[in-house]
Amino acid sequence: MSAAPPHSTASPRTLSLQQVLLCGAAIVTLSMGIRHGFGLWLTPVTVERGWTREAFSLALAVQNLAWGVAGPFAGMLADRFGAMRVLVVGAVLYAVGLALMAVSTSAAGFLGSAGLLIGLAQSGTTYAVVYGVIARNIAPERRSWAMGVAAAAGSFGQFLMVPVENWLIGYTGWQNALFVLSIAACLIIPLAFGLREPQLGQARAGHHQSIGQALREAFGYRSFQLLMLGYFVCGFQVVFIGVHMPSYLKDHGLSPQVATIALALIGLFNVFGTYAAGTLGQRVPKRYVLSTIYGLRSVAIAIFLNVPLTPTSVYVFAATMGVLWLSTVPPTNAIVAQIFGVQHMSMLGGFVFFSHQIGSFLGVWLGGKLYDATGSYDVVWWLAIALGVMAMLANLPVREHAIARQGVPSAA
């Protein structure tokens, strides 16, 4: 019997760099762009349906939690069978969820559509699945940069889609706007075929690690735990701001147009922030990039709360937060691939993102809950500041080098 071939980094790469980035970036643009504007629906939906802000917030909180819970399983399926199948199923769920969101007349129905279905859809159409394809097909020395490009595409989707969604709500009504987005989500299906990996199984030549072994290794590794803690804070901050800032500004007498421009600015400046973070991750330790991002977020929020609230202060805050918005995504996922390798990249990225979504759940739900209880968002804003400081400190001791496995080559 011939001996197994030695471990080699020369895995078959069936997808070109251009194909991976073009298709992956377009998918993330659609999936992230659609969800970024959900805060624009808070006022029209709650007013027409007669629901509280907490009811709307709970649905989006469940959406984020369902996204997080399903993420590791979507990642497992993508690692095992390829991203294409997972993306197609996710796109169908996205389209159905948006359509049902438009026709839901009860809070429970809205929870099931806007919450559960769309959350499941996002687990199969966003970063964890797309980043798995990037990790498997792009060389390590360009991986952080490529992830930054994909994240920047998602940011461009936010910039592009928020004004479009606001226009659709204003000129067609909030229900018809959701039907249009449902059709747009179907565009992910043809793009998914561009990420088909027919030689996926061949890329596993060399050491094979079972799912159980990968999970025990990752969850027992201190740096993985710290990355999950930081990502929890990321989810809390960005989803609270993304969903509740339009209502926060309206409560303080600013026009809805200010909120629309602010969300668009977040998306626009996030294009530069995510690309810069991915590029910096190739040049300096990624843990320093992450710590700096979390620290600057806390500073930006604290200044925002202590200056007079005007359209100008809102736009400056939005631009600043935009640079820091999803810039945690490329370095966090690149560290996971760097430590553990690419075999279970989508699954492990899904677990890190699950932590992000627990934070998202608490951020969006507490925003509505504490507002209804106190008539103010102040407590949640200051909680976001404190959590940012915690995440800044948590990322400093992260170890980025490949984990040493007894008797097998380095993970990277």
N, C-alpha and C positions, 0 to 999 in steps of 0.2 A: 504494500500500500504506500503510495507516495505521500510525502510529508506535506502538510498544509503550507501554503506560501507565506513567507514572513510578512509582518505588518508593513504596509506601505501607504504613504500619503497620496499615491498616484491613483486615486479612485476614479472610476469612469465618471465623467461629467457630461451628462446628456443635454444640459441646457447652457446656453451661452450667457455671458454676463449681461449683454444687452437685453436678451429675452427675459431673463429673471427680473431685471430692474424695471423694464417697461411694463410687463404684465403685473408684477407684484406691486409696483407703485400705483398703477391704475386701480387695482382692486382695493388697496388701502385708501386711496383717494375717495372712492365711492363709499366704502363701509364706514370710515371714520368721518367723512364729510356729512353724511346723512345724520349720524347720531349727534354731531356737535351742536346742531341747532335745536335739539329737543326742548331746551329751555324756552324757546320762542313760543311753544305751544302751551306753556303753563297757564298764562292768563286767559287766552281764548277758550281753552278746554274747561278750566274750572268755572269760568263765568257762565258758559252756555250750559254745562251739565249741572251746575250748582254744587260742585264738590269743593272740599277744602284744599288748601295747598298741600297739606299732609297726604291726602289721598293721591294726588298727582306725584308727589315726591316719593311715596312708598312704591308706586309702580316703577319709577325709574331706579329706585334703590334695588328692587327685586331684579330689574333688568341687569344692573351691574353685578349683583350677586350671582344670578344665573349664568352670566357670561363667565364669571370667575370659576364657578363650580364645574361648568362644562368644559372650560378651557383645557385642563389636563387630559381629559378624555378625547377631545378633538385633536389635541397634540399627539396622543398615542396612536390614533387612527391615521393621522397624517404621516407619522414616522413609519408606520407599518405598511400602509397601502398607498401612500403618496398624497400630496396636498390637493390634487385636482378633485377627487371625489368629495373630500370634506368641504371644499370651497363651493361646489355645486349644491350640495345639500344645504349649506349655510345660506347661500343666495336665495334658494327657494323659501326657506324659513323666514328670511328677512322680508321678502316680498309679501308673504302671507301675513306676517305680524304687522306690517305697516297698514295693510288693507283692513285688517280686523281692528286695529287701533282706531281707525277712522270711524268705524260703525259701532264701536262699543258704547252702550248706553248705561252701563252700570260700572261702579268702581271695580267690582270683581272681574268683569270682562276686560276692562282696561288694564287691570293688573296682569291678566293672562296674556294679553296681546302685546302691549307696550313693555310689560315686564318680562314674562317668562319666554315667549316666543322670540322676541327680538334679542333678548339676552343670549339664548341658545344660538341664534343666527350669528351674532357677533363673535362668539367663541370660534366659529368656523370660517370667518371671513376677515380676520384682522391679523395683528402682528405675530402671534405665536406660530400660526400656520405658515404665513409668508416667510417669517424669519427662519423657519426650519429649512425651507427651500434654499434660501440665501446661504445658510451655514453649510448645506450639503454640496452646493455647486460653486461657491466662490472661495478662493484661497484665503487662509487665515490672515495673511498680511493686508488684505483688502476688505475683510469681513466687517469690521467696525464702520468703515466708510460706507460700504454698501447698505448696511442697516440704517445709517444716517440718511442716505438717499431715500430709502423706503419710508422712513419716518417723516422726512421732509415732504414727501408726496402726500402723506396723510394730513400733514399740516396745510398744504396747499388746498386739499379738499375742504378743510374747515374754512379757509379763507374764501374759497369759491362758493361753497354751498350755503353758508349762512345768509348772504344777501339774496341768493336765489330762493331759499326757503322763506325768508321774510317777504319777498315779493309774491311768492305763491300764496302765502297766507292772506296777504292784503288784497290780492286781485282775484283769487279763486275761492277763498275760504279755507279754513284750517283742515276740513275733511278732504276736499279735493286736492289740497297740497300733499296730503299723505298718500293719496292714490297715485299721484305723479311720482312720488319718491318710491313707491312700490314697484312701478315700472322701471325706474332707474336702477333699483337693486338687482333686477334681472340681468343687467349688463355684466355683472360679475361672472355669470355662467360662461359666456364665450371666452372671457379673459382667463378663466380657470384652466382651460385647455392649453393655454400657453405655458402653464406650470406643471404639465404632466411629466412625470419622471419614470419612463418605462424601464430604465435600468436601475431602479432604486435598490432592488435586492442585491445586485452585483456590488453596489457601493459599500456593502457590509463585510467585504473581505477582511480577514484579520480577526482580532479579538471581538467576541460577541458578548454583550452584557445584557442580562435579562432585565425586564422592567422592575422586578422586585429588587434586584441588586442595585440598579440605578437609583431607585427611590431611597433605599437604605443609605447608600453612599451620600446622596445629596442632602437629605434631611439630617444626617449626622455630622455634616460639615459646617463649621461655624460661619464661614463666609457666606454660604448659601442662606443661612438663617438671617444674617444681617442684611443681605440683599432683599429678602422678603420683607423685613421690617421697614426698610427705606421705601420700598414700592407701596407698602400699605399707606404710608404718609402721602406719597404721590397721588394715589387714588383719592384719598380724602380731600386733598386740596383742590385738584383740578375739577373734579366732578361737582363739588360744592359750588365753586365759582362759576363753572359753565352752566349749571342749571339755575342757580338762585341769583346770580348777579343781575339779570334783566329785571327781576322783581324788586331786588334791593334798590336799584337805580330808580325805578318807577316810584317806590315808596318815598324816595327823597326828592320827588318832583321833577326828575329828568325825563325827557321824552323817550318813547320806545326806540326812536332812531338812534339815540346815543348807545343803547344796549346793543343794537344790531351792528353798529360801527365798531363797538368795543370787541364783540365776539369775532368779527371779521379781522380786526387788528391782531387778536390773539393768534388766529390761524395764519395770517400773513407773516408775522414775526417769528412764529414757530417754525416756518420753513427754514429760516436762517439759523435758529437755535438748534434744531435737531441735526441739520447738516453739520454745523460747527461742532456739536458734541460728538458726532460720529467721527469726524476728521480728527479732533483733538484726541479721541480715544486711541488713535494709531500712534500718537506722539508722546503723550504723557500718561501716567497711571490713571486708569479709568475711575478708581475710587476717589481720586482728588476732583475729577470732573463732577462726579455725583455729589460729593460733599459741598462743593461750591454752589451747585444748582440749588440744593435744599436750603443752604444758608441764605442765598440771595432772595429766594422766595419769601422767607420770613421777613427779611428787611423790607422788601417791596410791599408786602401786605401791611406791615406796621406803619410805613410812611403813608400809604393810601388812607388808612383809617385816621391819621392825625393831621391831614391837610384838608382845606375846604373842598367839599365835593362839587366839582364843576365838570362840564364836558371835557375840558382840557386835562384835568387830573385823572379822569376816567380813561382817556385815550393814552396818556403816558403810562398809567398802570397796566392797561391792556397790552401795550407794546412790550413793556418790561416782562410781564408774565408770559407773553407769547414766546419770547426768547427762551424762557425757562420751562415752558409748558410740557411738551413731550420730549424734551432733550434728555430726560433720564432713560428713555427707551433704548437707544442704540448702545450706550455703554453698559447698561444692566444686562441686556441680552448677549452682548459680546463677551462679558465676563463669564456668563454661564457657559457659553461655548468654549471659552478659553480654559476653564477649569475642568469641565466634564467631557469635552469632545462633542461631536455632532450626532452621534447615533440616536440619542433620545432628546435632541435639542428642543423639538416642538413640545414634548411632554414636560420637560423641566421648565421651559419658558412659560408653559401654561400654569404650572404650580406657582411660579413667582408672580405671575399675573393674577392668580387667584387671591394672593395676599393684597395686591393692588385693588382688586374688586371688593374685598371686604372693607377696605378703607373707603372706596367709592360708595358702597352701600351706606356706611355710617355718615359720610359727608353729606350725601343728598337727603337721607332720611332725617338726620338730626337738624339739617337746615330747615326743613319744613316743620318738624316737631317742635323745636325750640322757638321758631318764629310764632307758631300758633300759641305757644305757652307764654311767651314774653312780649310778643309784638315787635321783636327786633332780632337781627342776625348777629348782634355784637358778640355773643358768647362763642358762636361757631367761628367767627373771624379770628378771635384771639386763641382759640383752640388750634386753629390751623397754623398760627405762628409758632406756638409751643411745639407742635408736632414737627414742624420744619427744622427746628433746632435739634430735636432728638434724631431726626434722620441724618442731619449733617454729621453728627457725632458717630452715629452707627456705621456709616460707610467708611470712615477713616481706617479701621483695622482690617478691612476686607483684603484677603490674599488672592491675587489674580493669577498666579502661576498654575499650570496644569497639575491636577491632583496626582499623587504617586500611588499607583496600583501595584500591588505585589505580584511580580511574575509577568506583568504585561507592560507594553510600551506606554509612554506618557500619553495622557488623554488628548493633548493638542496635536 
